[in-house]
Amino acid sequence: MRRDQAAHIDELVRAAGGAATRRDAVIQESWRRCVSEHRLDPEVLREPCILTATRLREHQDAMEEFTHTARFGVETLYRQVAGLGYVLLLTDAKGITVDFIGDPTFDNNLMRAGLYLGADWNEQHAGTCAVGTCIHTGEALVVHQTDHFDATHIPLTCTAAPVYDPFGALAAVLDISALRSPEPKESQFLALQFVKGFANKIETANLVSRFRREWIVKLAGSPEFVDVEPSYVLAVDGSGRLLGFNNAARQLLLRETSTEGRAAGRGLVGRRLGEFFQLEVDDLPRFSHALPAAQRLVRLAGSGTPLFAATLAPPSRPGRPVVEPAAPALPAPLAALFRDDPAMRQVTARAAKLVNTQMSLLITGETGSGKEYLAKAIHAAGARAARPFVPVNCAALPESLVEGELFGYEAGAFTGAAARGKKGLVLEADGGTLFLDEIGDMPLPLQTRLLRVLAEHEVTPLGRSKPVPVNIRVIAATHRDLVDEIKAGRFREDLYFRISGAVLALPALRERRDLDWLVSRLIAGRCDAGGARFSLSEAARAALAAHGWPGNIRELANALDYACAVAESGVIGVDDLPDRLQGLAAGCAVDFAAGAAPEMAARAFASRLPCALAPPSAGRDELIAALAAQGWNVSAAARELGLDRTTVHRRMRRFGLVALRQGGSLAS
Ligand SMILES: Nc1ncnc2c1ncn2[C@@H]1O[C@H](COP(=O)(O)OP(=O)(O)OP(=O)(O)O)[C@@H](O)[C@H]1O
């Protein structure tokens, strides 16, 4: 244990024994809680607690909407303080770090100090600390160096402010922390004002986003500032009832509530605007920006205090109930990926919200389910569409060449290098999107190199001494469960965090409800020898619907390519499908014709397009009768029908029949 840690523990023990300390009251109170309520031993140094990827994801998922809304504020704050050595943490109301931005050069030190994604800063585990104590008190504060309870954390300075939801409950904590700082606590007071300011902005952004279809009323004590930096923000419905507020507005309204009202515990949500302001809902349109701010005066109903107002009208006519519109229209490239499939609708709706963010995306899904297709659609839907989309197959990169392929090299950087050097795929994607396919298959040493590029936003081509800055949006994809890969030691956890700003999980084809539409769409792009479009027989459709599609859309596209190549007319029949699909159609036909219930037919029956849709075909009944009479001996049935064996086989294929062995089981 270091000397400063021992001295700190001494002070804690003395304080616990009742000795006076020079600490702020809020710190003293927290130290008392740590000992008497959280039962923390001042002499025990605890490692920071960092959640597993699975548990972290649960917390992140619950905060997804909020984190998305907060992201711009979080990034702006970070840009302003990064140069001073701060990292930024956004935690949920339990103290779990769900979003983090820091200088990756210090990754290891930051992780050791608990300044990392997934770190748990609840006071019960971590002792007095900015996030944990902020959660407890509901107030912004600085916990500077030896203010921390646990001696592990005394090198840190941390400043945190609460962010409240529109109903007054704690939603998140915004924190900036540094590994080193000047000794006087006053050095952090400006940081405190900064963090508070951004916490307020995030709170307002969250309120406005949540109630974007309602009246938003902004208020400030000065007409010059009401439009740019309002102090109080309220959401009000068309009948003038309060729906939500930022924390400052909530405090103001509580002060205005009569003592009896407060004592009766009357909440604020649902109360009339006119109870608090000399203002009714019908007055709100007058307070738009059209009127000079100085003329938008509003008085508090109780105290008569003057304020200035600015209102944002809901998108529909004021005073009328707002009709919730259907889900917002998707950008065309995303809408083109599916039709009437709930899982795809959910994935694309989420993707649509993220197209123009800097957030890295991880697309998961079985092989061939359309991960690259989705990545391209996200690229095409966003502001980077005119810049390159560069796919990299991480599994196929030979390790020896990878450095040059990915990061480029200067002319003559090594023997065998191209004479003019190489730009490298990362720099090719500058301004656009880098798509890292099969990232779960990337060898570990390469993961380390890639992590550096993603974290530092710069590349150093081989043979160059200076790094080149690069602006890329990263979308990664994998068919593997990366959390399992992390557990097995095959994937770096820090890289996982870096690439999985949001996870988009694509459904497998067999789970989709729009197979028919996909089939029609894929067929529409294929023409027969005469240039006419193909169509599909009902039996062939039934066979496609009955298949499990382990290779997903790729397997479907290949099957249709095959069918179009072998079909002799413009109509694709069952016998034009690849062999493995014909068995399924056969199952259907036999099921109905012969009364058998083979396993495959049962599967087909349970699928989207029941076997009953297979059309009755002329000649099929005689064929089945002849086969059944001959014990499903094809040669004997051919003799009975006066046909040759090949013709019987061809007809069986056409009618989707396969020979049943004696005893009635299916033989494909
Ligand atoms: N919505 C779609 N409409 C039409 N074709 C599609 C669609 N989605 C995917 N495809 C086609 O399916 C095939 C597989 O798609 P893609 O390469 O995007 O899958 P993947 O999940 O990235 O595959 P892998 O896991 O093997 O990398 C491609 O030929 C693609 O053109």
The ligand as a Gaussian input file, in Angstrom:
#p B3LYP/6-31G(d) Opt

LIG

0 1
 N      -33.132000      -7.796000     -48.798000
 C      -32.512000      -8.434000     -49.795000
 N      -33.029000      -8.440000     -51.021000
 C      -32.415000      -9.094000     -52.029000
 N      -31.279000      -9.796000     -51.916000
 C      -30.711000      -9.803000     -50.717000
 C      -31.282000      -9.137000     -49.588000
 N      -30.486000      -9.337000     -48.508000
 C      -29.470000     -10.106000     -48.954000
 N      -29.596000     -10.373000     -50.265000
 C      -28.692000     -11.206000     -51.077000
 O      -28.364000     -12.340000     -50.278000
 C      -26.977000     -12.641000     -50.397000
 C      -26.356000     -12.628000     -49.021000
 O      -26.415000     -11.315000     -48.502000
 P      -25.245000     -10.706000     -47.613000
 O      -23.903000     -10.946000     -48.255000
 O      -25.618000      -9.324000     -47.281000
 O      -25.373000     -11.668000     -46.339000
 P      -24.420000     -11.780000     -45.087000
 O      -25.299000     -12.015000     -43.928000
 O      -23.523000     -10.583000     -45.050000
 O      -23.592000     -13.072000     -45.422000
 P      -22.252000     -13.631000     -44.694000
 O      -22.645000     -13.946000     -43.287000
 O      -21.931000     -14.839000     -45.452000
 O      -21.254000     -12.541000     -44.804000
 C      -26.381000     -11.607000     -51.334000
 O      -26.308000     -12.197000     -52.587000
 C      -27.370000     -10.491000     -51.343000
 O      -27.374000      -9.879000     -52.594000

